[in-house]
């Protein structure tokens, strides 16, 4: 049901919806709109520099044998990132014994995991954070942590939104991945 839908087709769909009790999207309506919404959101995230090509490569690894691959990898990233943010906050709050070497190790870990999922802006903030920790610049580290938390929350919210749209699209079409974006 792609393209122009005439009145008679709409009427038939409504009748089908009434007969089955299912919403129109569950009858295949809206699949293209949901796909377009996903593509628009991805385009925005790329345009804003939130994501890079690594995210697309991650998507290409997803197929029918692992239909939730990307969301599972990203969920692990979010879980680990929450731990790292908590550790970084705790290290920076210790005014007496701030261990810059330990701080740098954790920031480096955050940089690598962000890079692996294509979280470009988060990775960039991590690079600045790492530079501040190497210079033993506590104020710079605190500013970097604040920006890192902001960028991380934005990424998390947008990827959550993307995965919700994808889940709706899958339910609407009755088809699992793959979906490759170019």
N, C-alpha and C positions, 0 to 999 in steps of 0.2 A: 504494500500500500504506500508506495513512494510516489511523490509528485502530487499533482493536482487531484483532489478528491471531490468528485461531484456530489450533488445533493442526494441522488439516489444511493450512492455508496455510503454516505453519511447515515442515511436513514437505515440502511441494512446493518451498518455497524451498531447504531443505537439499538436496533431491534435485537441484535446478537448480544449486546450488553445487557439489555433487559431480560432476555431469555436465560442467560448464564448467570446473571448477577455480578459479573465481573466488570471492573472499570475498563474504559476504552484502552488505556495504556496496556492492560493485560491482554487485550485482543490484538496487540501489535501496533496500535496507534502510538505515535510519539517517539518511536525508535529513532527516526532520523533527526527529530528535534533534540533528543537526548544526546545523540552522537555529535550534533552540531554544538550543543552546549559544552560537551567535553572538549571538543576541538577549540572552541573559543577560549575556554578556561586555560587549556594548555598553551595556546598562543599568547595569552596574556602573561602567563607565568614565564614563558621564554622571553617575551618582550621586556618584562620587568627585570630580567636577569635572575629570577628566583631559581629557575631550573636551567640545566644545560643538557648537552647531547647524551650524557651518561644516563639520564632518566629514560631517554628513548631506547637506549641499548638495554636497559633493564626491562622495559616493556616488551622488547623483542624476544626476551627469554621466556615470556609467558605464553603458554599455549593450552590446548585442551587437557593435556596431562597434568598441568599445574595452573589451573585457571585463576588462582588467587596469589600467584607468585609475587607480583609487585606489592600488593597490599600487605602480604606477610613480611616481606623484606623491610618495607617501610615501617611496619608496626614494630619490628625488632629495633630498627634505627631509633624510633621514637622512645621506646623503653630504655635503651642504652643512653640516649641523649638526655633524658630526664635525670638519670643517675649522674651523668657527667656534669650537668648544670648544677645539681645539688652539691657535688664534690667541689666544683670550682667556686661556688658561693661560700662554702665552708672554709676553703683554703684562703680566700680573700678576706674573710671576716676575722681571721687570726692575725691581728695587727702586730703582735709580738714576734711570732715565729713564721712569717710568711715564707714558705718554701717555693721559690720561683722555679726551681728545677722540676719539682713535683707538679707544679701548676702547668709548666710547659709540656710535660708528658701527657697530661690529661687534655690540654688544648690540642696537642698534636693528634691524639686519638680521635677527638671530635672532628678535626679537620679531615682525617682519612675516611671516617665513616660518612661524613657529609659528602665528600667527593664521590664515594662509591654509589650513592643514590642520585647524584646529580644536583645536590642542593648548593647551587653556585653562590648565592649571596651569603648563606650561612658559612660556607667554606671561606669566602673572602673575609668575613668578620673574624673568623678563627685565625687567619694569617696575620691580621692586624693585632689580634690578642696575643699571639705567639711573639710577635715583635716587641710588644709592650712587656711581656714577661721576661724576654731575653735582656731587655734594658733595665729590668727590675723596677719598672715604673708602675707603682701601685695604683695611682690615679688613672693612668692609661688602661690598666687591667680592669679596673672597676667600670670605666666607660665602655670598654670593649664587652664586658659581661652584660651590661645593660643593653647594648645594641644586639648582642648575640641572642639574648632572651627574646627581644622584640622580633628579630628575624626568624628565630626558631618557631615562635608562636604563629607568625604569619604563614610560614611554610606548613606547619602542622594543620592549621585551619583550612588552607587552600587544598592541600592533598586530601584531607578528610572530605571536603566538598567534592573533589574530583572522584574519589572512590564511591561516594554516595550516588553521584550521577551515573557512574559506571554500573553500579549495582542495579539501579533503576533501569538502565538500558538493557542489561542482561535479562532482568525480569520481564521487560516489555517485549524483547525479541525472542526470548526462550532459547537464546544462543549464548554460549560462553565465549571467552576470548578466542582467537587473537584479534587485536585491534592495533594496527601499526600506524603511527602518526609520522608524517613526513613534512 
